């Protein structure tokens, strides 16, 4: 793959992944009634955790957008994937069964996986 094409694909998936994660974090920084209803009332998370995880997602999303932060970026990708895995697990655990709507999590996971993959390709790994 040409370096220019690799760079374009990396930035497309990275910006898309970061935007999706930032979008999912915004409602929890100052938890909206809907965020409290879903995460606190529905899944049992404390309200302070909603704010914590939202700020962590925001910081992780910013970190993957900044070139050159190799170690920080590796941790940011890990944290964002842990968040997504936790969200999927929490959804299944709270419902008591698998809901096919949980497959919509792929909308978040696929760009993240592709961003991480192309980042490593760019780095020569």
mmCIF file of the C-alpha atoms, coordinates in Angstrom:
data_MODEL
# 
_entry.id   MODEL 
# 
loop_
_atom_site.group_PDB 
_atom_site.id 
_atom_site.type_symbol 
_atom_site.label_atom_id 
_atom_site.label_alt_id 
_atom_site.label_comp_id 
_atom_site.label_asym_id 
_atom_site.label_entity_id 
_atom_site.label_seq_id 
_atom_site.pdbx_PDB_ins_code 
_atom_site.Cartn_x 
_atom_site.Cartn_y 
_atom_site.Cartn_z 
_atom_site.occupancy 
_atom_site.B_iso_or_equiv 
_atom_site.pdbx_formal_charge 
_atom_site.auth_seq_id 
_atom_site.auth_comp_id 
_atom_site.auth_asym_id 
_atom_site.auth_atom_id 
_atom_site.pdbx_PDB_model_num 
ATOM 1   C CA . UNK A 1 1   ? 0.000   0.000   0.000  1.00 0.00 ? 1   UNK A CA 1 
ATOM 2   C CA . UNK A 1 2   ? 1.297   3.451   -0.874 1.00 0.00 ? 2   UNK A CA 1 
ATOM 3   C CA . UNK A 1 3   ? 2.278   5.637   2.103  1.00 0.00 ? 3   UNK A CA 1 
ATOM 4   C CA . UNK A 1 4   ? -0.179  8.366   1.013  1.00 0.00 ? 4   UNK A CA 1 
ATOM 5   C CA . UNK A 1 5   ? -3.090  5.926   0.858  1.00 0.00 ? 5   UNK A CA 1 
ATOM 6   C CA . UNK A 1 6   ? -2.079  4.438   4.201  1.00 0.00 ? 6   UNK A CA 1 
ATOM 7   C CA . UNK A 1 7   ? -1.972  7.896   5.774  1.00 0.00 ? 7   UNK A CA 1 
ATOM 8   C CA . UNK A 1 8   ? -5.398  8.850   4.356  1.00 0.00 ? 8   UNK A CA 1 
ATOM 9   C CA . UNK A 1 9   ? -7.006  5.618   5.602  1.00 0.00 ? 9   UNK A CA 1 
ATOM 10  C CA . UNK A 1 10  ? -5.416  6.072   9.017  1.00 0.00 ? 10  UNK A CA 1 
ATOM 11  C CA . UNK A 1 11  ? -6.763  9.608   9.392  1.00 0.00 ? 11  UNK A CA 1 
ATOM 12  C CA . UNK A 1 12  ? -10.237 8.737   8.083  1.00 0.00 ? 12  UNK A CA 1 
ATOM 13  C CA . UNK A 1 13  ? -10.691 5.911   10.592 1.00 0.00 ? 13  UNK A CA 1 
ATOM 14  C CA . UNK A 1 14  ? -8.964  7.766   13.430 1.00 0.00 ? 14  UNK A CA 1 
ATOM 15  C CA . UNK A 1 15  ? -11.106 10.890  13.038 1.00 0.00 ? 15  UNK A CA 1 
ATOM 16  C CA . UNK A 1 16  ? -14.262 8.762   12.714 1.00 0.00 ? 16  UNK A CA 1 
ATOM 17  C CA . UNK A 1 17  ? -13.359 6.698   15.810 1.00 0.00 ? 17  UNK A CA 1 
ATOM 18  C CA . UNK A 1 18  ? -12.427 9.766   17.857 1.00 0.00 ? 18  UNK A CA 1 
ATOM 19  C CA . UNK A 1 19  ? -15.609 11.569  16.786 1.00 0.00 ? 19  UNK A CA 1 
ATOM 20  C CA . UNK A 1 20  ? -17.789 8.608   17.788 1.00 0.00 ? 20  UNK A CA 1 
ATOM 21  C CA . UNK A 1 21  ? -16.062 8.319   21.163 1.00 0.00 ? 21  UNK A CA 1 
ATOM 22  C CA . UNK A 1 22  ? -16.274 12.075  21.795 1.00 0.00 ? 22  UNK A CA 1 
ATOM 23  C CA . UNK A 1 23  ? -19.959 12.003  20.822 1.00 0.00 ? 23  UNK A CA 1 
ATOM 24  C CA . UNK A 1 24  ? -20.551 9.189   23.324 1.00 0.00 ? 24  UNK A CA 1 
ATOM 25  C CA . UNK A 1 25  ? -18.642 11.083  26.050 1.00 0.00 ? 25  UNK A CA 1 
ATOM 26  C CA . UNK A 1 26  ? -20.323 14.482  25.766 1.00 0.00 ? 26  UNK A CA 1 
ATOM 27  C CA . UNK A 1 27  ? -23.606 13.478  27.413 1.00 0.00 ? 27  UNK A CA 1 
ATOM 28  C CA . UNK A 1 28  ? -21.817 12.103  30.459 1.00 0.00 ? 28  UNK A CA 1 
ATOM 29  C CA . UNK A 1 29  ? -19.477 14.971  31.322 1.00 0.00 ? 29  UNK A CA 1 
ATOM 30  C CA . UNK A 1 30  ? -22.457 16.765  32.841 1.00 0.00 ? 30  UNK A CA 1 
ATOM 31  C CA . UNK A 1 31  ? -24.721 13.694  32.965 1.00 0.00 ? 31  UNK A CA 1 
ATOM 32  C CA . UNK A 1 32  ? -27.967 14.306  31.161 1.00 0.00 ? 32  UNK A CA 1 
ATOM 33  C CA . UNK A 1 33  ? -31.188 12.828  32.472 1.00 0.00 ? 33  UNK A CA 1 
ATOM 34  C CA . UNK A 1 34  ? -31.023 10.239  29.681 1.00 0.00 ? 34  UNK A CA 1 
ATOM 35  C CA . UNK A 1 35  ? -27.438 9.231   30.583 1.00 0.00 ? 35  UNK A CA 1 
ATOM 36  C CA . UNK A 1 36  ? -28.420 8.875   34.253 1.00 0.00 ? 36  UNK A CA 1 
ATOM 37  C CA . UNK A 1 37  ? -31.503 6.854   33.294 1.00 0.00 ? 37  UNK A CA 1 
ATOM 38  C CA . UNK A 1 38  ? -29.512 4.423   31.134 1.00 0.00 ? 38  UNK A CA 1 
ATOM 39  C CA . UNK A 1 39  ? -26.247 4.115   33.052 1.00 0.00 ? 39  UNK A CA 1 
ATOM 40  C CA . UNK A 1 40  ? -27.333 4.691   36.651 1.00 0.00 ? 40  UNK A CA 1 
ATOM 41  C CA . UNK A 1 41  ? -30.937 3.537   36.781 1.00 0.00 ? 41  UNK A CA 1 
ATOM 42  C CA . UNK A 1 42  ? -30.656 0.827   34.113 1.00 0.00 ? 42  UNK A CA 1 
ATOM 43  C CA . UNK A 1 43  ? -27.171 -0.561  34.715 1.00 0.00 ? 43  UNK A CA 1 
ATOM 44  C CA . UNK A 1 44  ? -26.467 0.509   38.271 1.00 0.00 ? 44  UNK A CA 1 
ATOM 45  C CA . UNK A 1 45  ? -23.359 2.635   37.680 1.00 0.00 ? 45  UNK A CA 1 
ATOM 46  C CA . UNK A 1 46  ? -22.810 5.465   40.164 1.00 0.00 ? 46  UNK A CA 1 
ATOM 47  C CA . UNK A 1 47  ? -23.346 8.934   38.685 1.00 0.00 ? 47  UNK A CA 1 
ATOM 48  C CA . UNK A 1 48  ? -19.738 9.913   39.464 1.00 0.00 ? 48  UNK A CA 1 
ATOM 49  C CA . UNK A 1 49  ? -18.557 6.988   37.294 1.00 0.00 ? 49  UNK A CA 1 
ATOM 50  C CA . UNK A 1 50  ? -20.500 8.365   34.334 1.00 0.00 ? 50  UNK A CA 1 
ATOM 51  C CA . UNK A 1 51  ? -18.502 11.587  34.567 1.00 0.00 ? 51  UNK A CA 1 
ATOM 52  C CA . UNK A 1 52  ? -15.200 9.775   35.116 1.00 0.00 ? 52  UNK A CA 1 
ATOM 53  C CA . UNK A 1 53  ? -15.565 7.447   32.127 1.00 0.00 ? 53  UNK A CA 1 
ATOM 54  C CA . UNK A 1 54  ? -16.775 10.318  29.928 1.00 0.00 ? 54  UNK A CA 1 
ATOM 55  C CA . UNK A 1 55  ? -13.745 12.461  30.740 1.00 0.00 ? 55  UNK A CA 1 
ATOM 56  C CA . UNK A 1 56  ? -11.441 9.461   30.221 1.00 0.00 ? 56  UNK A CA 1 
ATOM 57  C CA . UNK A 1 57  ? -13.018 8.830   26.786 1.00 0.00 ? 57  UNK A CA 1 
ATOM 58  C CA . UNK A 1 58  ? -12.600 12.475  25.869 1.00 0.00 ? 58  UNK A CA 1 
ATOM 59  C CA . UNK A 1 59  ? -8.913  12.473  26.871 1.00 0.00 ? 59  UNK A CA 1 
ATOM 60  C CA . UNK A 1 60  ? -8.283  9.164   25.094 1.00 0.00 ? 60  UNK A CA 1 
ATOM 61  C CA . UNK A 1 61  ? -9.935  10.468  21.935 1.00 0.00 ? 61  UNK A CA 1 
ATOM 62  C CA . UNK A 1 62  ? -7.758  13.575  21.987 1.00 0.00 ? 62  UNK A CA 1 
ATOM 63  C CA . UNK A 1 63  ? -4.641  11.445  22.559 1.00 0.00 ? 63  UNK A CA 1 
ATOM 64  C CA . UNK A 1 64  ? -5.206  9.293   19.470 1.00 0.00 ? 64  UNK A CA 1 
ATOM 65  C CA . UNK A 1 65  ? -5.551  12.452  17.364 1.00 0.00 ? 65  UNK A CA 1 
ATOM 66  C CA . UNK A 1 66  ? -2.174  13.912  18.424 1.00 0.00 ? 66  UNK A CA 1 
ATOM 67  C CA . UNK A 1 67  ? 0.698   12.630  16.272 1.00 0.00 ? 67  UNK A CA 1 
ATOM 68  C CA . UNK A 1 68  ? 3.841   11.407  17.987 1.00 0.00 ? 68  UNK A CA 1 
ATOM 69  C CA . UNK A 1 69  ? 2.417   10.270  21.328 1.00 0.00 ? 69  UNK A CA 1 
ATOM 70  C CA . UNK A 1 70  ? 3.358   6.630   20.781 1.00 0.00 ? 70  UNK A CA 1 
ATOM 71  C CA . UNK A 1 71  ? 3.139   5.298   24.362 1.00 0.00 ? 71  UNK A CA 1 
ATOM 72  C CA . UNK A 1 72  ? 0.219   7.500   25.329 1.00 0.00 ? 72  UNK A CA 1 
ATOM 73  C CA . UNK A 1 73  ? -1.618  6.580   22.129 1.00 0.00 ? 73  UNK A CA 1 
ATOM 74  C CA . UNK A 1 74  ? -1.159  2.860   22.821 1.00 0.00 ? 74  UNK A CA 1 
ATOM 75  C CA . UNK A 1 75  ? -2.732  3.325   26.273 1.00 0.00 ? 75  UNK A CA 1 
ATOM 76  C CA . UNK A 1 76  ? -5.488  5.518   24.831 1.00 0.00 ? 76  UNK A CA 1 
ATOM 77  C CA . UNK A 1 77  ? -6.471  2.865   22.280 1.00 0.00 ? 77  UNK A CA 1 
ATOM 78  C CA . UNK A 1 78  ? -6.462  0.234   25.055 1.00 0.00 ? 78  UNK A CA 1 
ATOM 79  C CA . UNK A 1 79  ? -8.644  2.385   27.296 1.00 0.00 ? 79  UNK A CA 1 
ATOM 80  C CA . UNK A 1 80  ? -11.116 3.152   24.526 1.00 0.00 ? 80  UNK A CA 1 
ATOM 81  C CA . UNK A 1 81  ? -11.399 -0.534  23.631 1.00 0.00 ? 81  UNK A CA 1 
ATOM 82  C CA . UNK A 1 82  ? -11.864 -1.450  27.309 1.00 0.00 ? 82  UNK A CA 1 
ATOM 83  C CA . UNK A 1 83  ? -14.660 1.130   27.434 1.00 0.00 ? 83  UNK A CA 1 
ATOM 84  C CA . UNK A 1 84  ? -16.357 -0.398  24.403 1.00 0.00 ? 84  UNK A CA 1 
ATOM 85  C CA . UNK A 1 85  ? -15.961 -3.948  25.709 1.00 0.00 ? 85  UNK A CA 1 
ATOM 86  C CA . UNK A 1 86  ? -17.332 -2.856  29.084 1.00 0.00 ? 86  UNK A CA 1 
ATOM 87  C CA . UNK A 1 87  ? -20.273 -1.131  27.423 1.00 0.00 ? 87  UNK A CA 1 
ATOM 88  C CA . UNK A 1 88  ? -21.129 -4.241  25.410 1.00 0.00 ? 88  UNK A CA 1 
ATOM 89  C CA . UNK A 1 89  ? -20.783 -6.498  28.450 1.00 0.00 ? 89  UNK A CA 1 
ATOM 90  C CA . UNK A 1 90  ? -22.797 -4.140  30.658 1.00 0.00 ? 90  UNK A CA 1 
ATOM 91  C CA . UNK A 1 91  ? -25.579 -4.024  28.088 1.00 0.00 ? 91  UNK A CA 1 
ATOM 92  C CA . UNK A 1 92  ? -25.822 -7.805  27.938 1.00 0.00 ? 92  UNK A CA 1 
ATOM 93  C CA . UNK A 1 93  ? -25.505 -8.213  31.724 1.00 0.00 ? 93  UNK A CA 1 
ATOM 94  C CA . UNK A 1 94  ? -28.168 -5.582  32.464 1.00 0.00 ? 94  UNK A CA 1 
ATOM 95  C CA . UNK A 1 95  ? -30.594 -7.075  29.964 1.00 0.00 ? 95  UNK A CA 1 
ATOM 96  C CA . UNK A 1 96  ? -29.930 -10.633 31.131 1.00 0.00 ? 96  UNK A CA 1 
ATOM 97  C CA . UNK A 1 97  ? -29.660 -11.799 27.534 1.00 0.00 ? 97  UNK A CA 1 
ATOM 98  C CA . UNK A 1 98  ? -28.059 -10.870 24.244 1.00 0.00 ? 98  UNK A CA 1 
ATOM 99  C CA . UNK A 1 99  ? -30.007 -8.218  22.355 1.00 0.00 ? 99  UNK A CA 1 
ATOM 100 C CA . UNK A 1 100 ? -29.264 -8.067  18.596 1.00 0.00 ? 100 UNK A CA 1 
ATOM 101 C CA . UNK A 1 101 ? -29.194 -4.257  18.969 1.00 0.00 ? 101 UNK A CA 1 
ATOM 102 C CA . UNK A 1 102 ? -25.862 -4.773  20.760 1.00 0.00 ? 102 UNK A CA 1 
ATOM 103 C CA . UNK A 1 103 ? -24.405 -5.420  17.312 1.00 0.00 ? 103 UNK A CA 1 
ATOM 104 C CA . UNK A 1 104 ? -24.644 -1.658  16.772 1.00 0.00 ? 104 UNK A CA 1 
ATOM 105 C CA . UNK A 1 105 ? -21.520 -1.512  18.976 1.00 0.00 ? 105 UNK A CA 1 
ATOM 106 C CA . UNK A 1 106 ? -19.688 -2.583  15.817 1.00 0.00 ? 106 UNK A CA 1 
ATOM 107 C CA . UNK A 1 107 ? -20.302 0.951   14.541 1.00 0.00 ? 107 UNK A CA 1 
ATOM 108 C CA . UNK A 1 108 ? -17.851 2.098   17.237 1.00 0.00 ? 108 UNK A CA 1 
ATOM 109 C CA . UNK A 1 109 ? -15.500 -0.892  17.291 1.00 0.00 ? 109 UNK A CA 1 
ATOM 110 C CA . UNK A 1 110 ? -14.777 -1.300  13.570 1.00 0.00 ? 110 UNK A CA 1 
ATOM 111 C CA . UNK A 1 111 ? -13.389 2.233   12.989 1.00 0.00 ? 111 UNK A CA 1 
ATOM 112 C CA . UNK A 1 112 ? -11.317 1.832   16.171 1.00 0.00 ? 112 UNK A CA 1 
ATOM 113 C CA . UNK A 1 113 ? -9.821  -1.449  15.035 1.00 0.00 ? 113 UNK A CA 1 
ATOM 114 C CA . UNK A 1 114 ? -9.072  -0.018  11.594 1.00 0.00 ? 114 UNK A CA 1 
ATOM 115 C CA . UNK A 1 115 ? -7.559  3.150   13.097 1.00 0.00 ? 115 UNK A CA 1 
ATOM 116 C CA . UNK A 1 116 ? -5.298  1.074   15.337 1.00 0.00 ? 116 UNK A CA 1 
ATOM 117 C CA . UNK A 1 117 ? -4.359  -1.250  12.466 1.00 0.00 ? 117 UNK A CA 1 
ATOM 118 C CA . UNK A 1 118 ? -3.426  1.591   10.106 1.00 0.00 ? 118 UNK A CA 1 
ATOM 119 C CA . UNK A 1 119 ? -1.569  3.410   12.869 1.00 0.00 ? 119 UNK A CA 1 
ATOM 120 C CA . UNK A 1 120 ? 0.641   0.365   13.359 1.00 0.00 ? 120 UNK A CA 1 
ATOM 121 C CA . UNK A 1 121 ? 1.100   0.051   9.596  1.00 0.00 ? 121 UNK A CA 1 
ATOM 122 C CA . UNK A 1 122 ? 2.182   3.705   9.464  1.00 0.00 ? 122 UNK A CA 1 
ATOM 123 C CA . UNK A 1 123 ? 4.626   3.121   12.320 1.00 0.00 ? 123 UNK A CA 1 
ATOM 124 C CA . UNK A 1 124 ? 6.130   0.186   10.423 1.00 0.00 ? 124 UNK A CA 1 
ATOM 125 C CA . UNK A 1 125 ? 4.966   -2.447  12.908 1.00 0.00 ? 125 UNK A CA 1 
# 
